[in-house]
Amino acid sequence: GDFPRDGKVTRGGGAERPHKGRSAEDGAQPLLASGQQGPKAPAKGPASPRGRGDTLRSPRIGMLKKFFIKGVFTLSDKQKYLQVIDQQAGTFTGVSDKIWEYAELSLMEFQSAKLYCEVLEKEGFTVETPVAGIQTAFKASYGSGKPVIGILAEFDALSGLSQEAGAAERRELVPGGNGHGCGHNMLGAGSLAAAFAVKKYLEDGHPGTVIFYGCPGEEGGAAKAFMARDRIWKELDAALTWHPGSVNQVTSGTCNTCIQTEYKFTGIASHASGSPELGRSALDAVELMNVGVQFLREHMPQSARIHYAITDAGGNSPNVVQPHAQVLYMVRSVLAKDALALQERVDKIAQGAAMMTETTVKKRFIDGCSNTVPNKTLETLFWKNFNEVGVPAHTPEEVEFAKKMIASYEMTKNKLPGDACDEDAEIAEWVDRVSEHGTVPLNDFLVPYHFSTKERPGSTDVGDVSWLVPTAQINVVTFPSNSPGHSWQNVSCGHTSIGHKGLLTAGKVIAATAIDLYENPQIIADAKAEFDKRAAGGYYCPVPEDAVPTVVGGQF
Protein backbone atom coordinates (compact mmCIF):
# COMPACT_ATOMS: atom_id res chain seq x y z
CA GLY A 1 0.00 0.00 0.00
CA ASP A 2 3.01 2.30 -0.04
CA PHE A 3 3.79 4.79 -2.78
CA PRO A 4 7.38 5.41 -3.99
CA ARG A 5 8.14 8.97 -2.89
CA ASP A 6 11.09 9.21 -5.23
CA GLY A 7 8.97 8.39 -8.27
CA LYS A 8 9.76 10.27 -11.42
CA VAL A 9 8.09 13.66 -11.64
CA THR A 10 7.00 14.60 -15.12
CA ARG A 11 6.66 18.15 -16.32
CA GLY A 12 4.30 19.95 -13.98
CA GLY A 13 1.89 21.11 -16.66
CA GLY A 14 1.42 17.61 -18.01
CA ALA A 15 0.61 19.03 -21.45
CA GLU A 16 2.55 17.92 -24.51
CA ARG A 17 1.46 20.88 -26.60
CA PRO A 18 -0.08 24.30 -26.00
CA HIS A 19 -3.85 24.47 -25.80
CA LYS A 20 -5.97 27.21 -27.28
CA GLY A 21 -8.34 28.68 -24.73
CA ARG A 22 -12.02 29.23 -25.39
CA SER A 23 -14.06 31.78 -23.47
CA ALA A 24 -17.76 32.53 -23.20
CA GLU A 25 -19.78 35.61 -22.52
CA ASP A 26 -22.24 35.86 -19.64
CA GLY A 27 -25.15 33.60 -20.35
CA ALA A 28 -23.20 31.65 -22.96
CA GLN A 29 -21.77 28.18 -22.56
CA PRO A 30 -19.28 27.66 -19.73
CA LEU A 31 -15.57 27.81 -20.42
CA LEU A 32 -14.33 24.31 -21.21
CA ALA A 33 -10.71 23.34 -21.52
CA SER A 34 -9.35 22.38 -24.88
CA GLY A 35 -9.48 18.66 -25.20
CA GLN A 36 -12.85 18.76 -23.39
CA GLN A 37 -16.35 18.51 -24.86
CA GLY A 38 -19.59 19.81 -23.44
CA PRO A 39 -22.65 17.59 -23.29
CA LYS A 40 -24.32 19.47 -26.12
CA ALA A 41 -22.74 20.32 -29.45
CA PRO A 42 -22.71 24.11 -29.83
CA ALA A 43 -21.49 24.20 -33.42
CA LYS A 44 -23.37 23.29 -36.58
CA GLY A 45 -23.97 19.62 -37.14
CA PRO A 46 -23.82 16.78 -34.64
CA ALA A 47 -20.88 16.32 -32.33
CA SER A 48 -18.61 13.34 -32.80
CA PRO A 49 -18.18 11.95 -29.28
CA ARG A 50 -14.82 10.34 -28.73
CA GLY A 51 -14.85 10.08 -24.95
CA ARG A 52 -12.19 11.93 -22.98
CA GLY A 53 -10.24 14.18 -25.30
CA ASP A 54 -13.22 15.63 -27.18
CA THR A 55 -13.26 19.35 -27.83
CA LEU A 56 -15.94 21.95 -27.36
CA ARG A 57 -15.53 24.88 -29.72
CA SER A 58 -17.89 27.66 -28.77
CA PRO A 59 -18.88 30.06 -31.57
CA ARG A 60 -19.24 32.80 -28.95
CA ILE A 61 -15.71 34.09 -28.56
CA GLY A 62 -16.29 37.73 -27.71
CA MET A 63 -14.47 37.39 -24.40
CA LEU A 64 -11.42 36.00 -26.19
CA LYS A 65 -10.60 39.40 -27.64
CA LYS A 66 -9.99 40.64 -24.14
CA PHE A 67 -7.07 38.26 -23.70
CA PHE A 68 -5.67 37.79 -27.18
CA ILE A 69 -5.23 41.44 -28.00
CA LYS A 70 -1.82 42.82 -28.83
CA GLY A 71 0.53 42.85 -25.90
CA VAL A 72 -0.52 39.61 -24.22
CA PHE A 73 2.00 36.79 -24.47
CA THR A 74 0.99 33.43 -25.89
CA LEU A 75 1.97 30.29 -24.04
CA SER A 76 4.94 29.81 -26.37
CA ASP A 77 6.14 33.33 -25.48
CA LYS A 78 5.92 32.47 -21.78
CA GLN A 79 7.72 29.14 -22.01
CA LYS A 80 11.07 30.92 -21.74
CA TYR A 81 10.06 31.88 -18.22
CA LEU A 82 7.92 28.90 -17.25
CA GLN A 83 10.77 26.52 -18.04
CA VAL A 84 12.53 27.91 -14.97
CA ILE A 85 10.03 25.85 -12.96
CA ASP A 86 11.06 22.68 -14.80
CA GLN A 87 14.76 23.51 -14.53
CA GLN A 88 14.56 24.14 -10.78
CA ALA A 89 11.82 21.64 -9.99
CA GLY A 90 14.06 19.99 -7.40
CA THR A 91 14.31 23.26 -5.49
CA PHE A 92 10.55 23.65 -5.23
CA THR A 93 9.71 20.04 -4.47
CA GLY A 94 12.62 19.99 -2.01
CA VAL A 95 11.20 22.99 -0.16
CA SER A 96 7.77 21.36 -0.11
CA ASP A 97 9.17 18.14 1.33
CA LYS A 98 11.22 19.95 3.94
CA ILE A 99 8.22 22.01 5.08
CA TRP A 100 6.25 18.74 5.18
CA GLU A 101 8.87 17.33 7.54
CA TYR A 102 8.88 20.42 9.77
CA ALA A 103 5.06 20.24 10.14
CA GLU A 104 4.90 23.38 12.29
CA LEU A 105 1.64 24.66 13.71
CA SER A 106 0.10 28.09 13.13
CA LEU A 107 2.25 31.05 14.20
CA MET A 108 5.04 28.66 15.17
CA GLU A 109 6.44 28.06 11.68
CA PHE A 110 9.94 29.32 12.55
CA GLN A 111 11.94 26.71 10.61
CA SER A 112 9.62 26.97 7.62
CA ALA A 113 9.82 30.77 7.48
CA LYS A 114 13.62 30.65 7.85
CA LEU A 115 13.92 28.19 4.96
CA TYR A 116 11.79 30.35 2.65
CA CYS A 117 13.71 33.50 3.52
CA GLU A 118 17.04 31.79 2.84
CA VAL A 119 15.91 30.40 -0.53
CA LEU A 120 14.42 33.73 -1.61
CA GLU A 121 17.45 35.78 -0.55
CA LYS A 122 19.74 33.37 -2.41
CA GLU A 123 17.63 33.89 -5.54
CA GLY A 124 18.01 37.67 -5.27
CA PHE A 125 14.75 38.73 -3.65
CA THR A 126 14.75 41.47 -1.01
CA VAL A 127 13.29 39.89 2.12
CA GLU A 128 11.53 41.76 4.92
CA THR A 129 10.55 40.11 8.21
CA PRO A 130 8.61 40.22 10.47
CA VAL A 131 5.47 41.65 8.90
CA ALA A 132 2.47 43.09 10.76
CA GLY A 133 4.15 42.17 14.04
CA ILE A 134 4.02 38.45 13.20
CA GLN A 135 7.40 36.81 13.68
CA THR A 136 6.89 34.10 11.05
CA ALA A 137 5.41 36.42 8.41
CA PHE A 138 7.63 37.83 5.67
CA LYS A 139 7.56 39.40 2.22
CA ALA A 140 10.12 39.02 -0.57
CA SER A 141 10.23 41.54 -3.42
CA TYR A 142 11.87 41.75 -6.82
CA GLY A 143 11.66 44.36 -9.57
CA SER A 144 10.55 47.97 -9.55
CA GLY A 145 7.59 50.06 -10.51
CA LYS A 146 4.07 49.11 -11.56
CA PRO A 147 2.22 46.88 -11.77
CA VAL A 148 2.81 45.19 -8.42
CA ILE A 149 1.60 41.58 -8.33
CA GLY A 150 1.41 39.64 -5.07
CA ILE A 151 1.76 35.87 -4.82
CA LEU A 152 0.49 34.37 -1.57
CA ALA A 153 2.01 31.43 0.31
CA GLU A 154 1.00 29.44 3.39
CA PHE A 155 2.99 26.84 5.32
CA ASP A 156 1.33 25.88 8.62
CA ALA A 157 0.40 22.31 9.57
CA LEU A 158 -2.35 20.74 11.70
CA SER A 159 -2.09 18.93 15.02
CA GLY A 160 -2.66 15.20 15.41
CA LEU A 161 -2.15 14.34 11.74
CA SER A 162 1.39 12.96 11.66
CA GLN A 163 1.54 10.33 8.92
CA GLU A 164 4.13 8.40 6.96
CA ALA A 165 4.51 9.68 3.41
CA GLY A 166 3.25 7.51 0.61
CA ALA A 167 1.45 5.07 2.93
CA ALA A 168 -2.10 4.06 2.04
CA GLU A 169 -2.91 3.11 5.62
CA ARG A 170 -2.81 5.07 8.88
CA ARG A 171 0.75 5.03 10.17
CA GLU A 172 1.89 7.87 12.39
CA LEU A 173 5.36 9.18 11.71
CA VAL A 174 5.51 10.86 15.13
CA PRO A 175 2.96 9.63 17.70
CA GLY A 176 0.52 12.46 18.34
CA GLY A 177 2.53 14.73 16.04
CA ASN A 178 1.56 17.27 13.43
CA GLY A 179 0.97 16.86 9.72
CA HIS A 180 0.17 18.90 6.62
CA GLY A 181 -3.43 17.75 6.28
CA CYS A 182 -4.33 20.82 4.21
CA GLY A 183 -1.30 20.64 1.93
CA HIS A 184 0.20 23.99 2.87
CA ASN A 185 3.70 22.61 2.35
CA MET A 186 2.80 22.35 -1.34
CA LEU A 187 0.88 25.62 -1.39
CA GLY A 188 3.90 27.68 -0.41
CA ALA A 189 6.27 25.77 -2.68
CA GLY A 190 4.00 26.15 -5.72
CA SER A 191 3.77 29.89 -5.09
CA LEU A 192 7.55 29.98 -4.74
CA ALA A 193 7.88 28.37 -8.17
CA ALA A 194 5.61 31.06 -9.63
CA ALA A 195 7.65 33.84 -8.01
CA PHE A 196 10.89 32.45 -9.48
CA ALA A 197 9.38 32.32 -12.99
CA VAL A 198 8.00 35.86 -12.71
CA LYS A 199 11.42 37.07 -11.53
CA LYS A 200 12.93 35.58 -14.70
CA TYR A 201 10.42 37.57 -16.74
CA LEU A 202 11.21 40.81 -14.90
CA GLU A 203 14.94 40.22 -15.37
CA ASP A 204 14.41 40.65 -19.12
CA GLY A 205 13.81 44.34 -18.58
CA HIS A 206 10.05 44.32 -18.14
CA PRO A 207 8.70 46.91 -15.70
CA GLY A 208 6.88 45.76 -12.60
CA THR A 209 7.32 44.24 -9.17
CA VAL A 210 6.53 40.82 -7.76
CA ILE A 211 6.07 40.30 -4.02
CA PHE A 212 6.02 36.83 -2.49
CA TYR A 213 4.12 36.91 0.83
CA GLY A 214 4.83 34.36 3.52
CA CYS A 215 1.49 34.14 5.32
CA PRO A 216 1.57 32.02 8.49
CA GLY A 217 -1.31 30.84 10.63
CA GLU A 218 -4.02 30.22 8.05
CA GLU A 219 -5.35 27.36 10.17
CA GLY A 220 -5.35 29.50 13.30
CA GLY A 221 -3.97 33.01 13.44
CA ALA A 222 -5.21 34.55 10.19
CA ALA A 223 -2.02 36.42 9.37
CA LYS A 224 -3.50 37.82 6.16
CA ALA A 225 -6.26 39.49 8.17
CA PHE A 226 -3.73 41.14 10.48
CA MET A 227 -1.85 42.27 7.38
CA ALA A 228 -5.14 43.59 5.99
CA ARG A 229 -5.76 45.52 9.20
CA ASP A 230 -2.42 47.22 8.60
CA ARG A 231 -3.40 47.81 4.95
CA ILE A 232 -0.35 45.97 3.65
CA TRP A 233 -2.31 44.56 0.70
CA LYS A 234 -3.03 48.05 -0.61
CA GLU A 235 0.46 48.11 -2.12
CA LEU A 236 -0.68 45.57 -4.73
CA ASP A 237 -2.46 45.84 -8.06
CA ALA A 238 -3.56 42.19 -7.91
CA ALA A 239 -3.04 39.10 -5.74
CA LEU A 240 -2.83 35.50 -6.97
CA THR A 241 -2.75 32.24 -5.05
CA TRP A 242 -3.80 28.59 -5.14
CA HIS A 243 -4.70 25.71 -2.87
CA PRO A 244 -3.96 21.99 -3.11
CA GLY A 245 -7.04 19.89 -3.77
CA SER A 246 -8.58 16.91 -5.51
CA VAL A 247 -9.88 18.81 -8.54
CA ASN A 248 -8.42 21.20 -11.13
CA GLN A 249 -10.50 24.37 -11.19
CA VAL A 250 -10.57 28.13 -10.88
CA THR A 251 -12.40 28.92 -7.67
CA SER A 252 -15.21 31.46 -7.60
CA GLY A 253 -17.97 32.48 -5.24
CA THR A 254 -17.65 33.61 -1.66
CA CYS A 255 -17.41 32.04 1.80
CA ASN A 256 -18.05 32.86 5.45
CA THR A 257 -16.43 35.48 7.62
CA CYS A 258 -15.05 33.80 10.74
CA ILE A 259 -14.16 35.21 14.19
CA GLN A 260 -12.49 33.20 16.96
CA THR A 261 -12.66 34.37 20.58
CA GLU A 262 -11.59 32.58 23.75
CA TYR A 263 -13.38 33.15 27.07
CA LYS A 264 -11.80 32.53 30.46
CA PHE A 265 -14.04 32.17 33.51
CA THR A 266 -12.58 32.44 37.02
CA GLY A 267 -14.41 31.23 40.12
CA ILE A 268 -13.62 29.98 43.63
CA ALA A 269 -12.43 26.48 44.48
CA SER A 270 -14.10 24.55 47.26
CA HIS A 271 -14.84 20.98 48.36
CA ALA A 272 -17.67 19.89 46.10
CA SER A 273 -19.34 17.84 48.86
CA GLY A 274 -18.12 19.33 52.13
CA SER A 275 -18.69 23.02 51.35
CA PRO A 276 -20.22 23.40 47.92
CA GLU A 277 -21.92 26.64 48.95
CA LEU A 278 -18.52 28.32 49.18
CA GLY A 279 -17.52 27.44 45.64
CA ARG A 280 -18.15 29.35 42.44
CA SER A 281 -17.79 27.06 39.43
CA ALA A 282 -16.07 28.39 36.34
CA LEU A 283 -17.01 25.18 34.53
CA ASP A 284 -20.69 25.83 35.32
CA ALA A 285 -20.26 29.24 33.69
CA VAL A 286 -18.82 27.64 30.53
CA GLU A 287 -21.70 25.17 30.39
CA LEU A 288 -24.30 27.90 30.92
CA MET A 289 -22.67 29.96 28.17
CA ASN A 290 -22.93 26.98 25.85
CA VAL A 291 -26.61 26.53 26.71
CA GLY A 292 -27.25 30.22 26.07
CA VAL A 293 -25.61 30.02 22.66
CA GLN A 294 -27.71 26.95 21.81
CA PHE A 295 -30.84 29.09 22.28
CA LEU A 296 -29.25 31.87 20.22
CA ARG A 297 -29.02 29.54 17.22
CA GLU A 298 -32.79 29.84 16.70
CA HIS A 299 -32.47 33.59 16.29
CA MET A 300 -29.58 34.07 13.91
CA PRO A 301 -29.40 34.08 10.08
CA GLN A 302 -29.59 30.71 8.35
CA SER A 303 -26.15 31.16 6.84
CA ALA A 304 -24.53 31.87 10.23
CA ARG A 305 -22.65 29.22 12.15
CA ILE A 306 -21.34 29.01 15.75
CA HIS A 307 -18.91 26.34 16.97
CA TYR A 308 -17.12 25.88 20.28
CA ALA A 309 -14.46 23.82 22.04
CA ILE A 310 -13.76 23.67 25.79
CA THR A 311 -10.03 24.31 26.04
CA ASP A 312 -9.84 24.11 29.85
CA ALA A 313 -12.42 22.15 31.87
CA GLY A 314 -10.96 23.13 35.23
CA GLY A 315 -9.08 19.96 36.08
CA ASN A 316 -9.75 16.26 36.53
CA SER A 317 -11.14 16.21 40.09
CA PRO A 318 -14.95 16.15 40.25
CA ASN A 319 -14.86 16.66 44.04
CA VAL A 320 -13.41 20.14 43.52
CA VAL A 321 -15.51 23.10 42.42
CA GLN A 322 -13.61 24.14 39.30
CA PRO A 323 -12.06 27.59 39.84
CA HIS A 324 -11.06 28.12 36.22
CA ALA A 325 -12.34 27.10 32.78
CA GLN A 326 -11.94 28.30 29.20
CA VAL A 327 -13.95 27.90 26.03
CA LEU A 328 -13.08 28.84 22.45
CA TYR A 329 -15.86 30.11 20.19
CA MET A 330 -15.92 30.45 16.41
CA VAL A 331 -18.61 32.71 14.95
CA ARG A 332 -19.33 32.71 11.22
CA SER A 333 -21.54 34.71 8.89
CA VAL A 334 -21.11 35.72 5.26
CA LEU A 335 -20.35 39.42 5.75
CA ALA A 336 -17.91 40.67 8.38
CA LYS A 337 -20.37 43.27 9.70
CA ASP A 338 -22.93 40.52 10.36
CA ALA A 339 -20.37 38.26 12.03
CA LEU A 340 -19.24 41.14 14.25
CA ALA A 341 -22.85 41.82 15.26
CA LEU A 342 -23.39 38.13 16.07
CA GLN A 343 -20.14 38.10 18.04
CA GLU A 344 -21.49 40.90 20.25
CA ARG A 345 -24.49 38.74 21.12
CA VAL A 346 -22.21 35.84 22.09
CA ASP A 347 -20.22 38.23 24.30
CA LYS A 348 -23.42 39.18 26.14
CA ILE A 349 -24.23 35.53 26.76
CA ALA A 350 -20.75 35.06 28.28
CA GLN A 351 -21.37 38.02 30.58
CA GLY A 352 -24.75 36.59 31.58
CA ALA A 353 -23.19 33.21 32.39
CA ALA A 354 -20.67 34.92 34.62
CA MET A 355 -23.43 36.80 36.45
CA MET A 356 -25.46 33.62 37.01
CA THR A 357 -22.49 31.81 38.55
CA GLU A 358 -20.89 34.78 40.34
CA THR A 359 -17.68 34.21 38.41
CA THR A 360 -15.66 36.66 36.35
CA VAL A 361 -15.04 36.40 32.62
CA LYS A 362 -12.32 37.75 30.37
CA LYS A 363 -12.12 37.34 26.63
CA ARG A 364 -9.31 37.49 24.13
CA PHE A 365 -9.46 37.75 20.36
CA ILE A 366 -7.76 34.84 18.62
CA ASP A 367 -8.27 35.57 14.94
CA GLY A 368 -10.77 36.58 12.31
CA CYS A 369 -11.06 36.51 8.55
CA SER A 370 -13.50 37.89 6.00
CA ASN A 371 -15.48 36.37 3.16
CA THR A 372 -13.94 36.36 -0.31
CA VAL A 373 -14.79 38.87 -3.03
CA PRO A 374 -14.81 37.07 -6.42
CA ASN A 375 -13.26 38.77 -9.45
CA LYS A 376 -14.45 37.44 -12.80
CA THR A 377 -11.78 39.33 -14.75
CA LEU A 378 -8.91 37.64 -12.94
CA GLU A 379 -10.68 34.29 -12.70
CA THR A 380 -11.27 34.15 -16.45
CA LEU A 381 -7.62 35.02 -17.11
CA PHE A 382 -6.59 32.33 -14.62
CA TRP A 383 -8.76 29.78 -16.45
CA LYS A 384 -7.29 30.74 -19.83
CA ASN A 385 -3.78 30.08 -18.55
CA PHE A 386 -4.76 26.90 -16.72
CA ASN A 387 -6.27 25.64 -19.95
CA GLU A 388 -3.06 26.45 -21.87
CA VAL A 389 -0.63 25.06 -19.32
CA GLY A 390 -2.64 21.87 -18.84
CA VAL A 391 -3.42 19.72 -15.82
CA PRO A 392 -1.00 17.28 -14.14
CA ALA A 393 -0.52 13.96 -15.96
CA HIS A 394 -0.24 10.84 -13.83
CA THR A 395 1.41 7.46 -14.24
CA PRO A 396 -0.36 4.11 -13.84
CA GLU A 397 1.51 3.67 -10.54
CA GLU A 398 0.15 6.96 -9.23
CA VAL A 399 -3.38 6.00 -10.28
CA GLU A 400 -3.08 2.66 -8.47
CA PHE A 401 -1.84 4.41 -5.34
CA ALA A 402 -4.80 6.81 -5.54
CA LYS A 403 -7.17 3.85 -5.69
CA LYS A 404 -5.67 2.43 -2.50
CA MET A 405 -5.97 5.81 -0.80
CA ILE A 406 -9.63 6.08 -1.78
CA ALA A 407 -10.25 2.62 -0.32
CA SER A 408 -8.85 3.93 2.99
CA TYR A 409 -11.41 6.75 3.37
CA GLU A 410 -13.28 6.33 6.64
CA MET A 411 -16.20 8.34 5.29
CA THR A 412 -17.15 8.72 1.63
CA LYS A 413 -19.23 11.32 -0.13
CA ASN A 414 -21.24 11.01 -3.32
CA LYS A 415 -20.37 14.30 -4.95
CA LEU A 416 -19.12 15.24 -8.38
CA PRO A 417 -15.74 17.00 -8.42
CA GLY A 418 -15.83 20.75 -8.95
CA ASP A 419 -17.68 23.56 -7.21
CA ALA A 420 -19.44 24.57 -10.43
CA CYS A 421 -21.35 21.29 -10.51
CA ASP A 422 -23.58 22.61 -7.71
CA GLU A 423 -24.72 25.55 -9.83
CA ASP A 424 -24.56 24.63 -13.50
CA ALA A 425 -26.39 21.57 -14.82
CA GLU A 426 -24.46 21.56 -18.10
CA ILE A 427 -21.13 21.53 -16.30
CA ALA A 428 -22.37 18.85 -13.91
CA GLU A 429 -23.42 16.66 -16.86
CA TRP A 430 -20.03 17.11 -18.53
CA VAL A 431 -18.08 16.42 -15.33
CA ASP A 432 -20.21 13.36 -14.63
CA ARG A 433 -19.17 11.98 -18.01
CA VAL A 434 -15.44 12.71 -17.93
CA SER A 435 -15.11 11.65 -14.28
CA GLU A 436 -16.97 8.41 -15.01
CA HIS A 437 -19.71 9.37 -12.55
CA GLY A 438 -17.17 10.65 -10.05
CA THR A 439 -15.22 7.39 -9.89
CA VAL A 440 -11.85 8.25 -11.47
CA PRO A 441 -9.09 8.03 -8.82
CA LEU A 442 -7.31 11.20 -9.96
CA ASN A 443 -9.30 13.95 -11.63
CA ASP A 444 -7.25 14.48 -14.80
CA PHE A 445 -9.37 17.26 -16.32
CA LEU A 446 -9.96 20.98 -15.88
CA VAL A 447 -13.45 21.80 -14.63
CA PRO A 448 -15.18 24.36 -16.89
CA TYR A 449 -15.13 27.85 -15.45
CA HIS A 450 -18.31 29.19 -13.91
CA PHE A 451 -18.45 32.60 -12.28
CA SER A 452 -20.29 32.53 -8.97
CA THR A 453 -21.31 34.67 -6.04
CA LYS A 454 -22.62 31.66 -4.13
CA GLU A 455 -21.64 31.40 -0.49
CA ARG A 456 -19.74 28.30 0.60
CA PRO A 457 -19.50 27.23 4.25
CA GLY A 458 -15.74 27.42 4.88
CA SER A 459 -13.54 30.39 5.70
CA THR A 460 -10.12 31.65 4.60
CA ASP A 461 -8.05 34.72 5.32
CA VAL A 462 -7.56 35.12 1.57
CA GLY A 463 -10.91 36.87 1.92
CA ASP A 464 -9.31 39.82 3.70
CA VAL A 465 -6.87 40.25 0.82
CA SER A 466 -9.75 40.20 -1.65
CA TRP A 467 -11.49 43.09 0.15
CA LEU A 468 -8.49 45.35 -0.46
CA VAL A 469 -7.19 44.29 -3.88
CA PRO A 470 -8.45 42.20 -6.83
CA THR A 471 -7.70 38.58 -5.93
CA ALA A 472 -8.13 35.17 -7.55
CA GLN A 473 -7.13 31.59 -6.79
CA ILE A 474 -7.14 28.11 -8.28
CA ASN A 475 -7.18 24.50 -7.07
CA VAL A 476 -4.80 21.94 -8.53
CA VAL A 477 -4.94 18.17 -8.03
CA THR A 478 -2.51 17.01 -5.36
CA PHE A 479 -4.81 14.45 -3.69
CA PRO A 480 -7.00 11.58 -4.92
CA SER A 481 -10.61 12.28 -5.84
CA ASN A 482 -12.83 13.38 -2.94
CA SER A 483 -9.96 13.18 -0.48
CA PRO A 484 -11.29 14.31 2.91
CA GLY A 485 -10.02 17.69 4.05
CA HIS A 486 -7.60 17.89 6.97
CA SER A 487 -6.92 14.16 6.82
CA TRP A 488 -3.98 11.79 7.18
CA GLN A 489 -4.58 10.80 3.56
CA ASN A 490 -3.72 14.35 2.48
CA VAL A 491 -0.58 14.25 4.62
CA SER A 492 0.49 11.01 2.97
CA CYS A 493 0.01 12.40 -0.55
CA GLY A 494 1.77 15.67 0.23
CA HIS A 495 5.20 14.02 0.07
CA THR A 496 4.71 12.07 -3.19
CA SER A 497 5.12 12.78 -6.89
CA ILE A 498 1.36 13.37 -7.11
CA GLY A 499 1.79 16.38 -4.84
CA HIS A 500 4.97 17.45 -6.61
CA LYS A 501 3.27 17.52 -10.00
CA GLY A 502 0.39 19.54 -8.63
CA LEU A 503 2.55 22.25 -7.07
CA LEU A 504 4.69 22.60 -10.21
CA THR A 505 1.56 22.97 -12.33
CA ALA A 506 0.18 25.59 -9.94
CA GLY A 507 3.43 27.53 -10.18
CA LYS A 508 3.20 27.63 -13.96
CA VAL A 509 -0.44 28.71 -14.05
CA ILE A 510 0.13 31.50 -11.52
CA ALA A 511 3.28 32.71 -13.30
CA ALA A 512 1.62 32.67 -16.73
CA THR A 513 -1.32 34.66 -15.36
CA ALA A 514 0.98 37.20 -13.70
CA ILE A 515 2.88 37.69 -16.96
CA ASP A 516 -0.39 38.50 -18.74
CA LEU A 517 -1.10 41.13 -16.10
CA TYR A 518 2.33 42.72 -16.57
CA GLU A 519 1.92 42.67 -20.35
CA ASN A 520 -1.55 44.20 -20.42
CA PRO A 521 -2.37 46.87 -17.82
CA GLN A 522 -5.91 47.06 -19.23
CA ILE A 523 -6.70 43.69 -17.66
CA ILE A 524 -5.64 45.09 -14.29
CA ALA A 525 -7.77 48.17 -14.89
CA ASP A 526 -10.77 45.96 -15.69
CA ALA A 527 -10.14 43.86 -12.58
CA LYS A 528 -9.97 46.99 -10.44
CA ALA A 529 -13.15 48.41 -11.94
CA GLU A 530 -14.94 45.16 -11.15
CA PHE A 531 -13.42 45.11 -7.67
CA ASP A 532 -14.67 48.63 -6.97
CA LYS A 533 -18.23 47.52 -7.68
CA ARG A 534 -18.14 44.25 -5.76
CA ALA A 535 -16.38 45.72 -2.72
CA ALA A 536 -18.42 48.92 -2.69
CA GLY A 537 -19.86 48.05 0.73
CA GLY A 538 -16.46 48.65 2.31
CA TYR A 539 -14.10 46.47 4.29
CA TYR A 540 -15.06 45.68 7.88
CA CYS A 541 -11.87 44.28 9.35
CA PRO A 542 -12.64 41.50 11.85
CA VAL A 543 -9.31 42.10 13.63
CA PRO A 544 -9.43 44.75 16.40
CA GLU A 545 -6.79 47.48 16.30
CA ASP A 546 -5.24 46.35 19.59
CA ALA A 547 -5.27 42.62 18.82
CA VAL A 548 -2.04 40.65 18.58
CA PRO A 549 -1.55 37.24 16.94
CA THR A 550 -2.39 34.60 19.54
CA VAL A 551 -1.89 30.86 19.72
CA VAL A 552 -5.04 29.02 20.81
CA GLY A 553 -4.98 27.43 24.29
CA GLY A 554 -2.81 28.16 27.28
CA GLN A 555 -3.50 30.66 30.02
CA PHE A 556 -4.43 34.27 29.33
Secondary structure, DSSP 8 states (H G I E B T S, - for coil): -B--TT-----TT--SS--------TTS--B--TT---SS--SSS-----STT-----S--TTHHHHSSTT---HHHHHHHHHHHHHTHHHHHHHHHHHHHH---TT--HHHHHHHHHHHHHHT-EEE--BTTBTT-EEEEEEESS-EEEEEE----BTT----TTBSS---SSTT--B-TT-HHHHHHHHHHHHHHHHHHHHTT--EEEEEEE---TTTT-HHHHHHHTTGGGG-SEEEEEEEESSBEE--SB--EEEEEEEEEE-B--BTTTSGGG-B-HHHHHHHHHHHHHHHGGGS-TT-EEEEEEEE-S-S-TTB---EEEEEEEEEESSHHHHHHHHHHHHHHHHHHHHHHT-EEEEEEEEEE------HHHHHHHHHHHHHH------HHHHHHHHHHHHT-SS-----SSGGGGT-HHHHHHHHHHTTTTT-SS--SB--B-----B-S---THHHHHTTS-EEEEEEE-S-TT--TT-HHHHHHTTSHHHHHHHHHHHHHHHHHHHHHHH-HHHHHHHHHHHHHHTTT----SS-TT-----SSS--
